[in-house]
Amino acid sequence: MKKFALFVLSLLLIGCSSKEPKASPHLDIEDSSVNSFLSLQSLNDRFTNGGMMEVEARFKNESSFNKDLLYKVDWFDKDGFLITNIATKWKRVVVQSKRDFNVRAVSPSDKAVNYKLRITTPDSDDKDIKTINRYEFKN
């Protein structure tokens, strides 16, 4: 009986030790359908020698279909205020089936100390737009 209990306990421990990273407070998936096909592989950040914050995230499209995504990195100063810049806008990407998708961004200011990587899917009206200038009050 003790051997069986140890066996079950070891299976539980092995099952709980997943290699997949847990959700990050720096990641905001705005469309929950994205969770059904996109998995976070890694999310790293650092400060460059010039004091700029740099972010690199790697995702994988687990589905058998190519997927359209929009992503944006919001940068925040030490007081939690959003740092706005013309370069911090929504970017559109087609993520190939069963392939990795990388996001790499550098803050627009050396005042950035925090960030939020936002990911969503295009709305029906976004599909015809070549440059995404998306409003922030998406339903």
FENURHU-V990007 format. One record per residue. RES is the residue in three letters. PHI is phi in radians with two decimals (999 if undefined). NEAR is the number of other ideal C-beta (glycine too) atoms within 8 Angstrom. D_LAST is the distance of its C-alpha to the last C-alpha in Angstrom with 1 decimal. Layout:
# FENURHU-V990007
RES|PHI|NEAR|D_LAST ; RES|PHI|NEAR|D_LAST
This chain:
# FENURHU-V990007
MET|999|4|55.4 ; LYS|-1.14|5|54.7 ; LYS|-1.12|6|54.3 ; PHE|-1.13|7|51.7 ; ALA|-1.10|8|49.8 ; LEU|-1.13|8|49.8 ; PHE|-1.10|8|48.7 ; VAL|-1.12|8|45.7 ; LEU|-1.08|8|44.9 ; SER|-1.15|8|45.1 ; LEU|-1.11|8|42.8 ; LEU|-1.10|8|40.2 ; LEU|-1.15|8|40.5 ; ILE|-1.14|7|40.3 ; GLY|-1.15|7|37.2 ; CYS|-1.45|6|35.5 ; SER|-1.65|6|36.4 ; SER|-1.27|5|33.7 ; LYS|-1.45|3|33.8 ; GLU|-1.27|7|30.0 ; PRO|-1.11|7|28.5 ; LYS|-1.33|4|26.4 ; ALA|-1.02|5|22.9 ; SER|-1.83|8|22.9 ; PRO|-1.19|4|21.6 ; HIS|-1.58|10|21.1 ; LEU|-2.03|12|18.7 ; ASP|-2.20|7|15.0 ; ILE|-1.54|10|13.7 ; GLU|-1.42|8|9.9 ; ASP|-2.04|8|10.1 ; SER|-1.08|5|12.7 ; SER|-1.14|7|14.4 ; VAL|-1.10|13|15.8 ; ASN|-1.08|7|17.9 ; SER|-1.34|6|19.8 ; PHE|-2.30|10|21.4 ; LEU|-1.91|16|21.2 ; SER|-2.06|7|23.6 ; LEU|-1.36|13|24.2 ; GLN|-1.67|9|27.9 ; SER|-2.81|8|28.4 ; LEU|-2.54|13|26.9 ; ASN|-2.22|7|29.4 ; ASP|-2.51|9|29.7 ; ARG|-2.84|6|32.7 ; PHE|-1.82|6|34.0 ; THR|-1.36|9|36.0 ; ASN|-1.04|3|39.5 ; GLY|-1.50|5|38.1 ; GLY|1.52|6|35.7 ; MET|-1.49|11|32.5 ; MET|-1.52|13|30.1 ; GLU|-2.15|12|29.6 ; VAL|-2.22|15|27.2 ; GLU|-2.42|11|27.7 ; ALA|-2.18|13|25.7 ; ARG|-2.15|12|26.8 ; PHE|-2.12|13|24.8 ; LYS|-2.32|11|26.0 ; ASN|-1.43|15|24.5 ; GLU|-1.45|7|26.2 ; SER|-1.47|9|25.4 ; SER|-1.60|4|27.8 ; PHE|-2.23|6|25.5 ; ASN|-1.17|8|24.3 ; LYS|-2.25|12|20.6 ; ASP|-1.50|11|18.4 ; LEU|-2.38|15|16.6 ; LEU|-2.06|15|15.2 ; TYR|-2.47|12|16.4 ; LYS|-2.74|10|17.0 ; VAL|-1.93|12|19.2 ; ASP|-1.65|9|18.7 ; TRP|-1.90|15|22.2 ; PHE|-2.23|12|23.3 ; ASP|-1.49|11|26.7 ; LYS|-1.11|5|29.0 ; ASP|-1.63|4|27.4 ; GLY|1.51|6|23.9 ; PHE|-1.50|6|22.8 ; LEU|-1.18|6|20.7 ; ILE|-1.68|13|23.1 ; THR|-1.71|4|21.8 ; ASN|-2.86|8|23.6 ; ILE|-1.08|4|23.4 ; ALA|-1.37|5|23.8 ; THR|-1.66|11|20.7 ; LYS|-2.22|9|18.1 ; TRP|-1.14|9|16.1 ; LYS|-2.10|8|18.8 ; ARG|-1.83|10|18.7 ; VAL|-2.56|9|21.1 ; VAL|-1.79|8|22.4 ; VAL|-1.67|12|23.6 ; GLN|-1.19|8|26.7 ; SER|-1.01|9|27.5 ; LYS|1.04|8|29.2 ; ARG|-2.04|8|29.2 ; ASP|-1.40|8|28.3 ; PHE|-2.38|13|25.7 ; ASN|-1.93|8|26.4 ; VAL|-2.06|12|24.5 ; ARG|-2.35|8|26.8 ; ALA|-2.54|9|26.1 ; VAL|-2.10|9|28.2 ; SER|-1.05|12|27.1 ; PRO|-1.38|9|27.5 ; SER|-2.62|10|29.7 ; ASP|-1.36|7|32.3 ; LYS|-1.48|7|30.7 ; ALA|-1.23|14|27.9 ; VAL|-2.20|7|28.5 ; ASN|-2.61|8|25.3 ; TYR|-2.71|14|22.2 ; LYS|-2.43|10|18.9 ; LEU|-1.56|15|18.4 ; ARG|-1.87|10|14.8 ; ILE|-2.30|13|14.4 ; THR|-2.65|12|11.8 ; THR|-1.82|10|12.4 ; PRO|-1.15|11|12.2 ; ASP|-1.31|7|10.1 ; SER|-1.05|5|12.8 ; ASP|-1.35|6|13.3 ; ASP|-1.29|11|13.8 ; LYS|-1.14|8|16.7 ; ASP|-1.60|4|18.9 ; ILE|-1.67|8|18.4 ; LYS|-1.40|2|21.2 ; THR|-1.92|4|20.1 ; ILE|-1.50|11|16.5 ; ASN|-2.08|6|15.6 ; ARG|-1.39|9|11.9 ; TYR|-1.25|4|10.2 ; GLU|-1.44|4|9.3 ; PHE|-1.79|4|6.4 ; LYS|-1.17|8|3.8 ; ASN|-1.35|2|0.0
